[in-house]
């Protein structure tokens, strides 16, 4: 990973005239996020839906600035406080000084300080800036380069993460890796597609996209992945309507690959959600065999129904279950599957820490206690759904977490008490050409700083044949 300051240039290049119209929108969305109305993604989407007259360039700028200022708020806020101690604007109440943070982020990305000043004066007519205010602010931000962090607490400020997160990452990986991970989590995630082998081969889709002027490259690890080289509206790309591809992070694709699912199998996706992995499994199985997709959310399962129809995946059976793992074993479909499944995938609910690039507010919404609660839930899910695995069948445990409390500790703790299961190396189900890059010991582990994917962990267990 190149050790450049990831905040420099974090906002895409949009003509500066768009700033004039959009600072008010940026400040309003930031205020709603700070109030905790919902997640950053949902707030932004709702805001845009309620203002359909905003053009694509306006939305691009607003979205970029909101995300950059939220990702880097702790660092920007720290530099702002240093600046205000020396150069304080007039006409802005002390309780509203955080409204200056987007201006610093814009200038860090190359926008002219004079234009940013004019924009602020348009929104706040009484605001007066000292001559060197923005220069001092940007100098303060640059002095907090996260690569120059010397310890976890300093890293928390410079990488704009909660203190407990940088300490936990240091505990799990050592400080050098923790710093690398923390910085990678604050960069923009690529847009990655999963080719749908039910419709066509990856090479055909790549050729179709290139001929349409869409810059793409095959992913390094997933045999189905295609990475966009530039931001595009995915739903308008050739092949989306026909189900030739779906949007799915490369790490998530590798989770499906790690199951070793094949045609004719009985496969259970225990925590299917909206079904990204169910659809990948369906394509792996070429519509032969059965996938039973369990989830407590009817809305997510309905989304899976729509996506499966578009993708031409016909072997997915959708089943809503109780969110309470104690009630799941009483479900009629669950009872019929006990001891029958060739593969059971438990892609468990988790902290989501490995997806922070896509969800920049997620690490601010979880706590150490929350991670511990997730770990207990993950253990219960393994205990519940392991009952469905046939002798010599596989149980696959996965999370999109970076924390060992949800990963190795859950997998190894459950295995110690599971007398009829053994651990088997994940690399047995991964093509030999990529396995050394994504597997370590018995597990698959991918990271944003090393692999360019979201963070994922996978462990595989096999039920013993019996006495």
C-alpha positions in Angstrom: 0.0 0.0 0.0 1.5 3.4 -1.1 2.1 5.5 2.0 0.6 8.8 0.7 -1.8 10.8 2.8 -5.2 9.5 1.9 -7.1 12.7 2.8 -5.2 14.7 0.1 -7.4 14.6 -3.0 -10.1 12.5 -1.3 -12.9 14.6 -3.0 -13.4 14.0 -6.7 -12.8 16.8 -9.2 -16.0 18.7 -9.8 -16.1 22.2 -11.3 -15.8 24.7 -8.5 -19.1 26.5 -9.5 -20.9 23.5 -8.0 -19.7 24.4 -4.5 -21.6 27.6 -4.6 -24.9 25.8 -4.8 -24.2 22.8 -2.5 -22.5 23.9 0.7 -25.9 24.3 2.4 -26.8 20.7 1.3 -23.5 19.4 2.7 -23.9 21.1 6.0 -27.5 19.8 6.4 -26.7 16.2 5.7 -23.7 16.4 8.1 -26.0 17.8 10.8 -28.5 14.9 10.3 -25.8 12.3 10.6 -24.5 14.0 13.8 -28.0 13.9 15.2 -28.0 10.1 14.7 -31.2 10.2 12.5 -30.0 7.1 10.6 -26.9 5.8 8.9 -24.9 8.1 6.6 -25.8 6.1 3.6 -29.6 6.1 4.3 -29.6 9.8 5.2 -27.8 10.8 2.0 -30.1 8.6 -0.1 -33.2 10.0 1.5 -32.0 13.6 1.1 -31.3 13.1 -2.6 -34.7 11.4 -3.1 -36.4 14.4 -1.6 -34.6 16.8 -3.9 -34.9 15.3 -7.4 -33.8 18.5 -9.1 -30.2 18.1 -7.9 -28.1 17.2 -10.9 -25.6 14.3 -11.1 -22.6 16.7 -10.7 -24.2 18.3 -7.6 -24.9 14.9 -6.1 -21.4 13.7 -6.8 -19.8 16.7 -5.1 -22.2 16.6 -2.1 -21.7 12.9 -1.6 -17.9 13.1 -1.9 -17.7 16.0 0.6 -20.1 14.5 3.1 -18.2 11.1 3.1 -14.7 12.8 3.2 -15.7 15.1 6.1 -17.3 12.3 8.0 -14.4 9.8 7.4 -11.8 12.4 8.5 -13.8 14.4 11.0 -11.6 13.7 14.0 -8.4 14.7 12.2 -10.0 17.8 10.6 -11.6 18.8 13.9 -8.3 18.5 15.7 -6.5 20.7 13.1 -9.4 23.2 13.2 -9.1 23.6 16.9 -5.4 24.3 16.6 -6.2 26.9 13.9 -9.0 28.6 15.9 -6.6 29.1 18.7 -4.5 31.4 16.4 -6.8 32.6 13.6 -10.5 32.8 14.5 -13.2 33.8 11.9 -15.7 36.4 13.0 -19.5 36.0 12.8 -19.7 32.3 13.4 -21.0 31.1 16.8 -18.6 28.9 18.7 -21.0 26.0 18.7 -21.1 26.0 14.9 -17.3 26.0 14.2 -17.5 22.4 12.9 -19.3 23.8 9.9 -15.9 24.9 8.7 -14.7 21.3 8.4 -16.0 20.7 4.8 -14.1 23.8 3.7 -10.8 22.3 4.9 -11.6 19.0 3.2 -12.3 20.8 -0.1 -9.1 22.8 0.0 -7.2 19.6 0.8 -8.5 18.2 -2.5 -7.3 21.1 -4.5 -10.2 23.5 -4.5 -9.2 27.2 -4.4 -9.3 28.8 -1.0 -10.8 32.0 -2.4 -13.7 30.1 -3.9 -14.3 28.3 -0.6 -14.3 31.6 1.3 -16.8 33.1 -1.2 -19.1 30.1 -0.7 -19.0 30.3 3.0 -19.8 34.1 2.9 -22.7 33.3 0.7 -24.1 30.8 3.2 -23.0 32.9 6.2 -23.1 36.6 5.1 -21.6 37.9 8.4 -18.7 35.5 8.4 -15.2 37.0 8.2 -12.0 35.0 7.6 -8.5 36.1 8.7 -6.1 36.3 5.7 -4.2 33.1 6.6 -7.1 31.1 8.1 -7.4 28.4 5.4 -3.6 28.2 5.0 -3.2 27.5 8.7 -6.1 25.0 8.7 -4.6 23.0 5.8 -1.1 23.1 7.4 -2.6 21.7 10.6 -4.3 18.9 8.7 -1.1 18.0 6.8 0.8 17.9 10.1 -1.5 15.0 11.2 -0.5 12.6 8.5 -1.7 9.2 9.8 1.4 7.4 8.4 3.4 9.3 10.9 1.4 8.1 13.9 3.6 6.7 16.7 1.1 4.8 18.9 -2.6 3.7 18.8 -4.0 6.8 20.5 -2.2 9.1 18.1 -3.4 6.9 15.2 -7.0 7.2 16.4 -6.8 11.0 15.9 -4.9 11.0 12.7 -6.9 8.2 11.1 -10.1 9.5 12.6 -11.2 6.3 14.3 -12.5 5.6 17.8 -9.7 5.1 20.3 -10.8 1.5 21.2 -10.7 0.5 17.5 -7.0 1.4 17.0 -6.2 -0.2 20.3 -8.1 -3.4 19.3 -6.4 -3.5 15.9 -3.0 -3.1 17.5 -3.9 -5.9 20.0 -4.9 -8.2 17.2 -2.3 -7.4 14.5 0.5 -5.3 16.1 0.9 -1.6 15.6 2.4 -1.5 12.1 -0.4 -3.6 10.6 -3.0 -1.7 12.7 -1.8 1.6 11.2 -1.9 0.1 7.7 -5.4 -1.2 8.2 -6.7 1.9 9.9 -5.6 4.1 7.0 -6.9 1.6 4.4 -10.3 1.7 6.1 -10.5 5.4 5.4 -10.0 5.2 1.6 -12.7 4.8 -1.0 -13.6 1.2 -1.9 -13.6 0.2 -5.5 -16.8 -0.8 -7.4 -16.6 -4.5 -8.0 -18.9 -6.6 -10.1 -19.5 -10.4 -9.9 -20.0 -11.9 -13.3 -23.0 -14.3 -13.4 -21.8 -17.5 -15.0 -25.4 -18.6 -15.5 -25.7 -15.9 -18.1 -22.2 -15.7 -19.7 -18.5 -16.0 -19.0 -16.4 -13.2 -17.4 -14.4 -12.6 -20.5 -17.5 -11.9 -22.6 -18.8 -9.4 -20.0 -15.4 -7.6 -19.9 -15.4 -7.4 -23.7 -18.9 -6.0 -23.7 -18.2 -3.4 -21.1 -14.9 -2.3 -22.8 -16.7 -1.9 -26.1 -19.2 0.3 -24.4 -16.4 2.6 -23.1 -16.4 1.3 -19.5 -12.9 0.9 -18.2 -12.7 -2.4 -16.3 -10.1 -5.0 -15.2 -10.5 -8.5 -13.9 -10.0 -8.9 -10.2 -6.8 -10.4 -8.8 -8.4 -13.2 -6.7 -12.0 -13.9 -7.5 -12.5 -15.8 -10.8 -15.8 -14.0 -11.3 -14.8 -10.5 -10.3 -14.6 -7.3 -12.5 -13.3 -4.1 -11.0 -14.4 -0.7 -12.5 -11.5 1.6 -13.0 -13.7 4.7 -12.6 -16.9 5.5 -10.8 -20.0 4.7 -12.9 -23.8 4.3 -12.4 -23.8 0.5 -12.2 -27.5 0.1 -12.9 -27.0 1.8 -16.3 -24.2 -0.5 -17.4 -24.7 -3.0 -20.2 -25.8 -6.3 -18.7 -27.3 -5.1 -15.5 -30.9 -5.4 -16.5 -30.3 -8.9 -18.1 -28.6 -10.1 -14.9 -25.2 -10.6 -16.5 -23.6 -9.3 -13.3 -24.3 -8.2 -9.7 -22.5 -5.8 -7.4 -20.4 -7.7 -4.9 -17.1 -7.0 -3.2 -14.3 -9.3 -4.2 -13.9 -10.5 -0.6 -17.5 -11.4 -0.5 -17.1 -13.4 -3.7 -14.3 -15.3 -2.1 -16.5 -16.3 0.8 -18.9 -18.1 -1.7 -15.9 -19.7 -3.5 -14.6 -21.0 -0.1 -17.7 -23.1 0.4 -16.8 -25.5 -2.4 -20.4 -25.7 -3.4 -21.0 -27.7 -6.6 -23.9 -28.8 -8.8 -26.4 -31.2 -7.2 -25.6 -30.3 -3.6 -28.0 -29.2 -0.9 -26.6 -25.9 0.4 -27.9 -23.7 3.2 -27.3 -20.0 3.4 -28.1 -19.5 7.0 -27.9 -15.7 7.1 -28.8 -14.9 3.5 -29.8 -11.2 3.9 -30.4 -9.8 0.4 -28.7 -12.8 -1.1 -25.4 -11.8 -2.7 -23.7 -15.0 -1.6 -26.8 -17.1 -2.4 -26.7 -15.8 -6.0 -23.0 -16.5 -6.2 -23.7 -20.1 -4.9 -26.5 -20.5 -7.4 -24.1 -19.6 -10.3 -21.4 -22.0 -8.9 -24.0 -24.8 -8.8 -25.3 -24.0 -12.4 -28.8 -24.1 -11.1 -28.4 -27.8 -10.2 -29.2 -28.8 -6.6 -30.9 -26.7 -3.9 -30.0 -23.6 -2.0 -32.1 -22.8 1.0 -31.8 -19.2 2.0 -32.8 -18.4 5.6 -33.2 -14.9 7.0 -35.4 -13.1 9.5 -36.0 -10.0 7.3 -38.8 -10.3 4.8 -37.7 -7.1 3.1 -34.2 -8.6 2.5 -35.7 -11.9 1.3 -38.0 -10.0 -1.1 -34.9 -8.3 -2.5 -33.3 -11.7 -3.0 -36.4 -12.9 -4.9 -36.1 -9.9 -7.3 -32.3 -10.4 -7.8 -32.6 -14.1 -8.3 -35.2 -13.6 -11.0 -33.0 -11.1 -12.8 -30.0 -13.4 -12.5 -31.8 -16.5 -13.7 -30.9 -18.3 -10.6 -33.7 -20.8 -10.1 -32.5 -23.2 -7.4 -32.8 -20.8 -4.4 -35.6 -21.6 -1.9 -36.3 -18.6 0.3 -37.4 -19.2 3.9 -38.1 -16.6 6.6 -37.1 -17.6 10.1 -37.2 -16.1 13.5 -34.5 -13.7 14.5 -34.2 -15.6 17.8 -31.9 -18.6 17.3 -33.8 -20.4 20.0 -36.9 -20.5 17.8 -35.2 -21.4 14.5 -35.0 -25.2 15.2 -38.8 -25.3 15.5 -39.2 -24.1 11.9 -40.6 -26.9 9.7 -38.1 -26.4 6.8 -35.2 -26.3 9.3 -36.4 -29.6 10.9 -36.5 -31.3 7.5 -33.0 -30.3 6.7 -31.3 -31.6 9.9 -28.4 -33.8 8.9 -29.1 -33.3 5.2 -27.0 -30.4 4.0 -23.8 -30.8 2.0 -22.7 -27.3 2.8 -24.0 -24.8 5.4 -22.8 -21.2 5.2 -23.1 -19.1 8.3 -22.1 -15.6 7.1 -22.9 -14.3 10.5 -24.1 -10.8 11.5 -21.1 -8.9 12.8 -19.6 -5.6 13.6 -19.0 -5.0 9.9 -15.6 -3.4 10.7 -14.2 -4.9 7.5 -16.6 -2.8 5.4 -15.8 0.6 6.8 -14.6 1.8 3.5 -18.1 1.5 2.2 -19.8 2.5 5.5 -17.6 5.3 6.9 -19.9 5.8 9.9 -20.0 2.1 11.0 -17.0 2.1 13.4 -18.6 5.1 15.2 -21.8 3.1 15.7 -20.3 0.0 17.4 -18.7 -0.4 20.8 -16.4 -3.1 22.4 -19.5 -4.3 24.2 -21.3 -4.6 20.9 -18.5 -6.7 19.4 -18.8 -9.1 22.4 -22.6 -9.3 21.8 -22.0 -10.2 18.2 -19.5 -12.9 19.2 -22.1 -14.5 21.4 -24.7 -14.4 18.6 -22.2 -15.9 16.2 -21.5 -18.8 18.5 -25.2 -19.4 18.9 -25.7 -19.4 15.1 -22.9 -22.0 14.7 -24.5 -24.2 17.4 -27.9 -23.9 15.7 -27.1 -24.3 12.0 -24.4 -27.0 12.5 -27.3 -29.4 13.1 -28.1 -29.3 9.4 -24.8 -30.6 8.2 -24.7 -34.2 7.0 -21.8 -36.5 7.9 -18.7 -35.4 5.9 -20.6 -32.2 5.0 -19.1 -28.8 5.6 -20.0 -25.9 7.9 -18.5 -22.6 6.6 -18.2 -19.7 9.1 -17.6 -16.2 7.7 -17.7 -12.6 8.9 -16.9 -9.2 7.4 -15.1 -8.2 10.6 -11.5 -7.5 11.3 -11.7 -8.3 15.0 -10.3 -11.6 16.2 -13.0 -11.7 18.9 -15.5 -12.3 16.1 -13.2 -14.4 13.9 -10.6 -16.9 15.2 -11.9 -16.7 18.8 -15.4 -17.6 17.8 -14.3 -20.3 15.3 -11.8 -22.0 17.7 -14.0 -21.6 20.7 -17.0 -23.2 19.0 -14.8 -26.0 17.6 -13.4 -26.9 21.1 -16.9 -27.8 22.2 -18.1 -29.4 18.9 -17.1 -33.0 19.4 -18.4 -34.1 16.0 -16.6 -31.5 13.8 -13.0 -31.0 12.7 -11.4 -28.0 11.1 -10.3 -28.3 7.5 -8.1 -25.8 5.7 -10.0 -23.4 3.6 -7.4 -23.6 0.8 -8.8 -27.0 -0.1 -11.7 -25.1 -1.7 -9.7 -22.3 -3.3 -7.8 -22.5 -6.6 -4.2 -23.3 -6.0 -3.0 -20.2 -7.9 -4.6 -17.8 -5.4 -4.8 -19.8 -2.2 -1.4 -18.7 -0.9 -2.3 -15.1 -1.2 -5.7 -15.2 0.6 -5.3 -18.1 3.0 -3.2 -18.3 6.2 -3.1 -21.5 8.2 -6.5 -23.0 8.2 -8.4 -19.8 7.4 -9.1 -17.4 4.6 -8.4 -13.8 5.6 -8.5 -10.8 3.2 -7.9 -7.2 4.1 -8.3 -3.8 2.4 -4.7 -2.8 2.9 -3.2 -6.0 1.4 -5.8 -7.4 -1.0 -7.8 -4.3 -1.9 -11.0 -6.1 -0.8 -13.3 -5.6 2.2 -12.1 -7.4 5.3 -13.4 -11.0 5.5 -12.6 -14.1 7.6 -13.6 -17.7 6.7 -13.2 -20.9 8.6 -14.4 -24.3 7.4 -15.4 -27.3 9.5 -16.4 -30.9 8.5 -18.7 -33.2 10.3 -17.1 -36.5 11.2 -18.4 -39.6 9.5 -19.6 -41.1 12.8 -18.5 -44.0 14.9 
